[in-house]
Amino acid sequence: MKDNAFYFSHDTNARNDERILQLLTEYDWQGYGIYWAIVEMLNEASNYRLSLSGIKGLAWSLSVESDFLEVFLKRCFELRLFQKDDDNNFYSKRVLKNVDKREKKSILGKKAAEKRWSVDKSGKNADALGTQCQPNAIKERKGKEIKKRKDKRSSKSFEQFWKKYPRKVGKVKSLEAWNKINPDGVLIKTIMVSVEKHRKSKGWQDPQYIPHPSTWLNQQRWDDEILEKKEVVDQFKTDTAGFYIGYCSTCGEGSSYSRAEIWGDSRCCKDKIVPLKMEVAP
């Protein structure tokens, strides 16, 4: 797993790619969103690949039916947006290309830093650096002492979080995210309770689909609603593409929604979505 996997390039004109346009034509903007959600998962996955044998877990995390996702992925393979390997996994050439570019850039940055340090150690810039730093030496030392005490307290609460979080990957990045949030006692308790609830949820039983802890913290996912209301979902009929058919409780207009969307508001009147068309007064 890669600590910085959640950083990836998203071209500003990606929607104008002929293959993406074809996907939009067939699946509308929902298909566009599902495509980019899968790209995010590929960036987080081991070796930047996802297993086709875990299609049900992947479908659950995307809030779509597994049958629909199989058809969707098949179309992505046909459009060469994703590719298969010999181990029943799939990947994206675009993701691998961006990873290679990012790693090369990192190597160049390290070499440039080493070159600067070698110049400083040779003494060529030592006098100038000493003159500039001396007035701020006391202030800097005090700042470091305060930061050290603060980091010690933060590190203790982070270790509690790390022990409870079920996916142990990217600890350094996760600690940085934790320190950035700098949670107080109330928020720490909220985060711990949320982690415990998510641990027991259906979507977190397959480690492949548990977010990196750094991603979970940076996106404040402790506020996420855990959707496991199967008895309610079963009331909705589905269309040929596997989406749920819901109706606006205000105007009665029908539309297709994903599993996650049916808990939200209708597109027309921003009101509750219901499984049956209601009679609307003239």
N, C-alpha and C positions, 0 to 999 in steps of 0.2 A: 504494500500500500504506500501511496505517496502523500507526504505531509501537506504538500501544496497543490493537491489534486483539484481543489475546488476553484483554483484560478485557471481559467482557460479563455482563449480568444473567441469572441463572438463577432463575426464580420458584420459591419453595419448594413451591408447590402445582401446579406444571406438570403433574404426573402425573394430576391430577384434571380436566384439560381434556377435554372430550368427545371431541375429535379425537385427543388423545394416548391416551385410554382405548381408542378404536377401534383405534389402532395397536398397543397392547399386546395387545388381544384377538386380533389377526391374526398378530402377529410376536413376541409375548412380550417379555421384558425385553431381548432382543438387539436387537429393532427399536427399542426406546427408546434404547438406547446408540448405535446407528447414527445415529438422528435427531440426537442431541445432538453426535455427532462431526462431522456435516455442518454443524450450526450453528456449531461452532468454526471449521471451514474457511471458512465464509461470512464470519465476523468477521475472518479474516485475509486474505481475498481482495481483489483490486483491485475497487473500487466495490461491495464486499460482494456479489459475484456469482460463480458458478462456471459454466463452460461445459459444456453437455450433450455437446459433441463430444469432451470428454476423459473420458468415462464409464469407459473401461478403466483409466486412471491413477487415477481416483477410487476405483474398485472395489479396485484393488490396495492403495491406502493404507488402506482400511477392512477389508482381509483378507476380502473377499467376491467372489463371481463377478460378472462384469459383467452377465450375464443376470438374475441375482437383483436387482442394484442398479437395473436399468432398471424392473423390476416394482415394486420398493419405492418408487422416486421417483414412478412413475406414480400409486401409491396416495396418496402424500403430496400430489401435485397435486390429486387428487380430494378429499382431506380439507382442502385449502386451507392446509396446513402450509407448503408452498413454492409459489412462483408463477413462471411463465415470462415472459420479455420477448421482444421482437421480434428479438433478436440471438442466439437459440438459447442463452441463458443462463437460469439460474434463481436466485431470491433468496428471502428471507424478509421479509415485512412486519414481523414482530416484531423481527428484527435491525435493520432500517432505523429503526424507531421508537426502539429503545434507543440507537442511534448518535446520532440527533437529540437525544435527551434528554441524553446524555453531553456532546455538544458545547455545548449550551445551558448546562449546568451549568459547564463549563469557562470559558465566556465570562463568566458571572456571577462566578466566582471571581477571574478576572483583573481585572474591574472593581472588586471589593471590595479587592483588593490595591493597585491603583493609588490608590484613595481613601485607604487608610491611609498610603501613602507620601507623598501630597500633604500630608496633615496633618503628618507628621513634618518634611518639608522646609520647611513654613511657620514652624517654630520653636516651635509650641505645645507639642510634646512633647520638644523637643530636650534641655532641661536634665535632665528626668527620665530620658531614655534614656542621657545621658552619665554620670549618677551611677551608674546600674545597671551599665553596661558597663565602667567604668574598672577595678574590681578584677580583672576577668577578662581584661583586655587582653593581658597577657604570656602567660598560659596559652593563650589563644585563638591568639595568633601562633605559639607553639611547635607547637600542634596542627596548624595549617595547614602549617607547614614539614614536619612528619613526613608529613602526608597527601600533600603535593606530591611528596616523594621516592617514597612508596609508589605513587602514581598513575602516576609516570613509568615505574617498572618494570612495573607492570601494563599500562600502555598499549602498551609494546613487545611483550609477549607476546600481547596482544589483536590487534594489527595482524597478527601472524603467523596467528592464527586467522581473522581477517577476510579476509585474502588467499586462504586456502585454502577457506573456506566458499563454496559455489556460488551461494547466493542473497543478493544484496547489498541488504538492506532493513532499516530500523530500526537504524541504526548506533549512535545514542545509547542506545537501550534495550538493545542488545546489549552495549555497553560497561558499562552499569550492572549487567547480569546477570553479566558477567565479573568485575567488581570485587566483587560480592556473593559469588561463589564463591571468589575470591581463590586460584586454583589454585597449588600448588607445582610444582616441576619435573617430578615424576613424573606428576601429574594433567594437566599441560599436554601431555606426551607422549602420554598415554592419549587425550586429547581429539583431538589431531591425527591419531593413527592411526585413530580411529573415524570422523572426518570423511572421511578418505581412502577407507575401506572403503565408507561410505555413498555417496560420490560415484560409485563404480563400480557400486552396486546398481541393480537394475531400477526400484525405486520413486522414485529421485532423478533419473531421466532427463528427467522433465517438471517444470520449475521450479514449476509451479502447485501441485504436491503436496509440495514441499520445505518443511519447517517454517521459520518465521521463525527466524533465528539466536538471537534473544532467547528465544523459546519453547523451542528446542532446548536452550539452556543452562539455563534456569530449571527445566526438567523433567529435567535430567541424562540426556538422551537418548543420551549417548555409551555408556551401558550397554545400549542396546537391542540385541536379537538381530536380525540380518538374515536374514529367512526367505526363502530362495530354493531350497527343496528339492523341486523339482517332481516328481522321480522318486518321492519318498515320498508326496506329495499325491495322485498318480495312483492309488495303491493304495486310496484311500478312495472308496466309492460316494457319490453325492449323493441327497438327497431331492428332492421336487418344488419346494421353495423354494430349492434351490441350496446348502443346507448339507451338510456332510460327515457321514456316518453313521459314528460311532465306537463302540467297545465298551470297557468297563472291563476291564483285564487281570486284575483281582482277582475281581470277581463276574460279569462277562460282560454286565452291563446295557448296553443300547444307547441312544444319544441323538444328537441333531443338534448339530454344532459348527461354528463359523466356521473359516476358514483359520488364524487365529491361535491359536484354542483347541485345535486338535489337537496342538499342540506342548506343551500344558500337561497338567494332571491331569484325570481324570474327575470328574464332579460328585458321584458316589456315594461312592467309596472313596478319592478323591484319589490315584489311581494312574495309570500310563501308559495312554494311549488307543491302541487298536490297530484296524486296518481290518477284521479278521475276528473273529467271535464265538468265544471260546475255551471249551473244555469245562471246566467248573468241577466239582471233586470234591464229591460230596454230603457 
